[in-house]
């Protein structure tokens, strides 16, 4: 699937469904897939056992701060902004 930025992404690039360690890159991949319509938010939440609130937090952080906003070590810093 062609992404809004012109890059190409396939479902095979999504993180494994048993992912438990969520680094910024993996979160960003899932957010981009949902934003591009590759999968729905509900599918993503079901596939990765995420709550809607958790996914929406990722979406908001990505929109405001880019992939860097998805880093766990930066959450407290960005929440203060």
Order of alpha helices (4+ residues) and beta strands (2+ residues): alpha-alpha-alpha-alpha
